[in-house]
Amino acid sequence: MSAAPPPADTVRIIRWVALAILAWGTFHAIGAWRFNGNPLRAVVVMGCVLGFLGFWLAMLAARQRRLSPTEVTHVDPPGREPR
């Protein structure tokens, strides 16, 4: 079973959601830093947000690669009869 690539609207929505999560994480990282002035808190929050986004986008890419139709073309070397 093969599926068509996602429509452009789906890709655009995923990009906006990823940007919204990044903005949300930045907002919380700033809040964590301002809570007591410890920048390590902001680094931990942003690290978690970036780790989540990286994993999520990697899983979406793996899903797309798994569902996309594979088109393998065989090319015979010169001088050989085609099969």
N, C-alpha and C positions, 0 to 999 in steps of 0.2 A: 504494500500500500504506500503510495507516494502522495505527498501533499504539496500544494503550490506554495511558493514563498509567501510570507505574510504581506498583506497589502500595505501600501505606504502609510495609510492612516494608523495601522497598528504600530508600525515602527515609530511614527511620530508620537503616539501616545506613550509608548515605552520610554522614549527619550525625555518627554516632559515629566513622567513619573520619576525617572532616575534623577533629573535635575531638582525636582521637588524634595526627594529624599536627601539629596546632597545639601540643599538649603536648610531643611529641617535639622540635619545633623550639625551643620555649621551654627545654627541658632542655639542648639543645645550645648555645643562645645564652648561657645562664647559664654553662655550662662554658667557652665561648669567652671570655667576659668574665673569669671567674676565672683563666684560664690565665695572663694577664699584666696584668690590671686595665685593659685597653683597652676602653672601652665601644663603640668603633666596630666591633669584631669581633662583638659581640652584635647590633648594628644590621644588619650585613651578613647574618648568619645568619637573623635574623627577616625581613628583607626578602626573602630568597630563599624562605623557607618561605611567607610571605604571597603572594609573586608566584606560586609554584606553586599554592597553594590557589585564588587568584583565577582563574588561567588554567583550572585543572581545573573549577571550578564554572561558569565561563563556557561552557566546552565542553559540560558536562552540560546547561546551560540551552539552549544552541543546539541540541543533539541533541533535547531534549524538544520544543522549539518546531518543529523540522523534522519530527519523527515524529507530533506531535499532529494529529488531524484538524481541518481548518479548516472551521468552520461559518460561512459568510457568508450572511446573510439580506438580501434586497433589500426595501427599504421604499419604496413609491411615495409621492411627495408628495401632499398632500390635493388633491382636485379632478381627479386623473388617473385614468383607467381602469387597472385592474391588467392586467398583461401576460398 
